[in-house]
Amino acid sequence: MVHKPSSTPESHNPHQPVAYDQQGRPLYAHPPTQPAQTVAIDPLTRQPPQVVYMTRPAEPVAQHISDKAKMRHEESKKAFPGLNLSEGEYVISAVRRHPIGLLSIWAVVALAMALTFIVGPILLRDFLPNFVGSLSAEQQFNGGLFVVLLAALFILGGVVATVVYRGNRFFLTNESVIQNIQTGLVTQKEQTISLTNIEDASFRQTGLIQTILNYGALRLSTEGDETTYRFSFVANPKRQVDLLNNAVEAFKNGRPVDPNEEN
C-alpha cells in the first residue's frame, strides 16, 4: 500500500484521498459511525413504543377571576383581616358559636360569686361567730377586700373565657374551609382544608335542648389521611352542612361554588 503525506487528523476531509493502494486507487477517511440503538418492541402490539413530547409554559397560566369574585375577595379581606385568603378567594359563610355556650360560662361565674358573697357570710355567721367577733376592724376590712378581689378574679375569668369562646370560628370560602382555633388570649392556630380534600360533612344534635335551641356540632372528614375535624356549639348546623356539601360538590365538578357568583 502506498501512502501519501496527509494533513493533520484535525484537517481530514472525508471527500479527499488520504492514501492509495498498490493499484493506485485512492483510499478515503470516513468519520466513525455510531452503533445503532436498539428500540424495545411492545410485545402486545409488535410495534415500537410511541413517544409523545409535551411542552408546558415556563410561567404558570393565570386563572381567570371575574370582577364579582375580585370585589367579594376585597370585601372579605376587609371584614376578616386575620384570614389568609388567596387571590380570588372570598368568604361564603362565617360560622359563629351559639350563645348558649356563653350562658354556661357566666352561669359558672354567677355561682362562684354567689358562694363568695352569700353562702360565705352565712357560714361564718352561723358556724364561726366567735371567730368573726374576735377579728379587729383592720382584719375585717382586709377580709372584705379579699372577697372583692376574689369576685373580680371570677369576673376576669369569665371575660377571658368569653373571648376564647368567641375566638373559635369556622369559615367556608369558595376554595376551602378555614377553622380558627383559640385556646387562650394569645394562643390560637388556623387550620385550612381544601374543598377538594373533604370527603364527608355532617352534623349532630344531641338532646332536647340542642334541638329546641337549634345548635350542634359539625364534623368533617378528609380523604387520604382520614383526619376528622369537629366544631361544636354551631348555630343552625343543618344549614351550614348543606352549604358546605353543596360547595364541595360544586368545587369538585368545576361549577361555581357560590350560586351568587357571576362568571
C-alpha positions in Angstrom: 0.0 0.0 0.0 1.4 3.4 -1.0 0.8 6.3 1.5 0.9 9.9 0.6 1.6 12.7 3.0 -1.6 14.0 4.5 -2.6 16.9 6.7 -3.2 16.6 10.4 -6.1 14.5 11.6 -8.0 17.6 12.6 -8.0 18.7 8.9 -9.2 15.5 7.4 -11.8 15.8 4.7 -13.8 12.6 4.0 -14.0 13.5 0.3 -10.2 13.8 -0.2 -7.9 10.7 -0.6 -5.6 10.1 2.3 -3.7 7.0 0.8 -3.5 4.8 -2.3 -3.5 1.0 -2.6 -1.0 -0.9 -4.7 -3.0 -0.4 -7.8 -3.0 3.4 -7.3 -6.7 3.6 -6.2 -7.4 6.3 -3.7 -8.5 5.5 -0.2 -10.7 7.8 1.8 -11.1 8.5 5.5 -14.7 8.2 6.9 -16.0 9.6 10.2 -16.7 7.0 12.8 -20.3 5.7 12.8 -22.5 5.4 15.9 -23.8 2.0 16.7 -27.5 1.7 16.0 -29.7 1.9 19.1 -31.9 -0.9 19.9 -35.6 0.0 20.2 -37.7 -2.1 22.5 -40.7 -3.7 20.8 -44.1 -3.8 22.6 -44.9 -7.5 22.9 -48.7 -6.8 22.6 -48.8 -4.5 19.5 -45.5 -5.7 18.0 -44.7 -2.1 17.3 -42.1 0.3 18.8 -43.4 2.4 21.6 -44.9 5.8 20.7 -43.1 8.7 22.3 -45.2 11.8 23.0 -43.4 15.0 23.7 -45.3 17.5 25.8 -44.4 21.1 26.5 -45.6 23.4 29.2 -45.2 27.1 29.6 -42.3 28.4 31.6 -44.7 30.6 33.6 -48.0 29.2 35.1 -51.1 30.2 33.3 -53.1 32.7 35.4 -56.7 31.7 36.1 -59.5 34.0 35.1 -61.0 35.7 38.1 -64.3 37.5 37.5 -64.9 41.1 38.6 -67.6 39.8 41.0 -65.1 37.4 42.6 -62.4 40.2 42.9 -64.9 42.5 44.6 -66.0 39.9 47.1 -62.4 39.0 47.8 -61.7 42.6 48.8 -64.8 42.7 50.9 -63.8 39.5 52.7 -60.3 40.8 53.4 -61.8 44.0 55.0 -64.3 42.1 57.0 -61.9 39.3 58.2 -58.4 40.8 58.1 -56.9 37.9 60.0 -57.8 35.3 57.4 -55.2 34.1 54.9 -57.2 34.3 51.6 -55.7 33.5 48.2 -56.3 35.7 45.2 -59.9 35.5 44.2 -60.9 33.6 47.4 -63.8 35.0 49.4 -65.9 34.0 52.4 -69.3 32.5 51.7 -70.3 31.7 55.3 -68.8 32.8 58.7 -69.9 30.4 61.4 -70.0 31.6 64.9 -70.7 29.6 68.0 -74.1 29.6 69.6 -74.7 32.0 72.5 -75.7 29.0 74.7 -72.0 28.5 75.4 -71.7 32.0 76.8 -74.7 31.3 79.1 -72.9 28.3 80.6 -69.7 30.3 81.2 -71.4 33.1 83.0 -73.6 30.7 85.0 -70.5 29.3 86.5 -69.2 32.8 87.3 -72.5 33.7 88.9 -72.5 30.6 91.0 -68.9 31.3 92.2 -69.8 34.8 93.2 -73.0 33.7 95.0 -70.9 31.3 97.0 -68.5 34.1 97.8 -70.9 36.8 98.8 -73.9 34.9 100.1 -73.0 31.4 101.3 -69.7 32.5 102.7 -71.0 35.2 105.2 -73.9 32.8 106.2 -71.4 30.1 107.1 -69.2 32.5 109.0 -72.2 33.9 110.9 -73.8 30.6 111.9 -70.8 28.3 112.4 -67.9 30.7 113.3 -69.5 33.6 115.2 -66.8 33.8 117.9 -64.0 33.8 115.2 -65.6 36.7 113.3 -66.3 38.7 116.5 -62.6 38.3 117.6 -61.3 40.0 114.4 -60.2 43.6 114.5 -61.6 46.3 112.2 -58.5 46.2 110.1 -58.7 42.4 109.8 -62.4 42.6 108.8 -61.5 45.2 106.2 -58.7 43.1 104.8 -61.1 40.1 104.7 -63.7 42.2 102.8 -61.1 43.4 100.4 -60.0 39.8 99.8 -63.6 38.8 99.0 -63.9 41.7 96.5 -60.7 40.8 94.8 -61.8 37.2 94.6 -65.1 38.3 92.9 -63.1 40.4 90.5 -61.0 37.4 89.7 -64.1 35.4 88.9 -65.3 38.1 86.5 -62.0 38.4 84.8 -62.0 34.6 84.3 -65.5 34.9 82.7 -64.2 37.7 80.4 -61.2 35.6 79.3 -63.5 32.5 78.7 -65.8 34.7 76.6 -63.0 36.0 74.4 -61.7 32.5 73.9 -65.1 31.0 73.2 -66.0 33.7 70.6 -62.5 33.5 69.0 -63.2 30.0 67.8 -64.7 30.5 64.3 -65.4 28.5 61.2 -65.3 29.9 57.7 -66.5 28.5 54.4 -64.9 30.1 51.3 -65.2 29.3 47.6 -62.0 27.3 47.8 -61.5 25.9 51.3 -62.7 25.6 54.9 -60.8 27.7 57.5 -61.1 26.9 61.2 -59.7 29.4 63.7 -58.9 27.6 67.0 -58.3 29.8 70.0 -57.3 28.2 73.3 -56.1 31.3 75.2 -55.9 35.1 74.9 -52.7 34.9 72.9 -52.8 31.2 71.9 -54.5 30.4 68.6 -54.0 28.4 65.4 -55.6 28.2 62.0 -56.4 25.1 60.0 -57.2 25.2 56.3 -58.8 22.3 54.4 -59.2 22.5 50.6 -62.7 21.6 49.4 -61.0 19.0 47.2 -59.9 17.0 50.2 -63.2 17.0 52.0 -64.9 13.6 51.7 -67.8 13.9 54.1 -69.5 16.7 56.1 -72.2 16.0 58.7 -73.8 17.5 61.9 -75.0 16.1 65.1 -77.6 17.4 67.6 -77.9 15.6 70.9 -80.7 16.0 73.4 -83.8 18.1 73.6 -82.1 21.4 74.5 -79.8 21.3 71.3 -82.8 20.5 69.2 -85.0 23.3 70.6 -82.2 25.9 70.6 -81.0 24.7 67.2 -77.3 24.2 67.8 -75.0 21.2 67.5 -71.6 20.0 66.2 -70.1 19.9 62.7 -67.9 17.0 61.6 -65.6 17.0 58.6 -63.6 14.0 57.3 -60.9 14.3 54.7 -59.6 11.9 52.1 -56.2 10.1 52.3 -55.1 10.6 55.9 -58.7 10.2 57.1 -58.4 13.1 59.5 -61.6 14.2 61.3 -62.3 17.8 62.3 -65.0 18.9 64.7 -66.6 22.3 65.5 -69.0 22.4 68.4 -71.8 24.8 69.5 -72.6 25.7 65.9 -75.8 27.7 65.4 -78.2 26.2 62.7 -75.8 23.3 62.0 -78.0 21.7 59.2 -77.9 24.9 57.1 -74.1 25.1 57.5 -73.7 21.5 56.5 -75.9 21.9 53.5 -73.9 24.9 52.3 -70.7 23.0 52.8 -71.8 19.9 51.0 -73.1 22.0 48.1 -69.8 23.9 47.9 -67.7 20.7 47.9 -69.8 19.1 45.2 -69.7 22.2 43.0 -65.9 22.7 43.5 -65.1 19.1 42.6 -67.3 19.3 39.5 -65.8 22.6 38.3 -69.0 24.6 38.8 -69.2 28.0 40.7 -69.1 27.2 44.4 -71.3 30.2 45.3 -74.6 30.4 43.3 -74.3 34.2 43.6 -71.0 34.3 41.8 -71.1 35.6 38.3 -68.7 34.4 35.6 
